[in-house]
C-alpha cells in the first residue's frame, strides 16, 4: 500500500510525458507518512513541496469529500500561482493508487 500512490504517479507521468518539475501544485491524500516518504524517494521529489497549504487529512479520512476538497484547494492554489499543472494523488482501499493531472490556465490569458 505505501508504494501504490507513487507507482500510480510514475505511470501517469510516463503516459503524459510530464515530469515532477512540470508540476506547479502537488497535493496528496495519504493516510500515513510512510506513503509520502516512499513517494519522495521513488520520484526524487522534495516532500516539503507537497500540500503547501496544509494536509487534507485534517478534514478527515473519507476519500470522496476529502478528495473533493483537495481538488478545489489545488485549483485555487494553482490560480493564485498563475496557472500550471496540478498533480493530485493518493491511496484508497489498501493497495490502490490514484493519480490525476490537471492543467489550470492562467486567468489573465
Secondary structure, 3 states (H helix, E strand, C coil): CCCHHHHHHHHHHHHHCCCHHHEEEEEEECCCHHHHHHHHHHCCCCHHHECCCCCHHHHCCCHHHHHHHHHHHHHHHHHHCCCEEEEEEEEECCCEEEEEEEEECCCCC
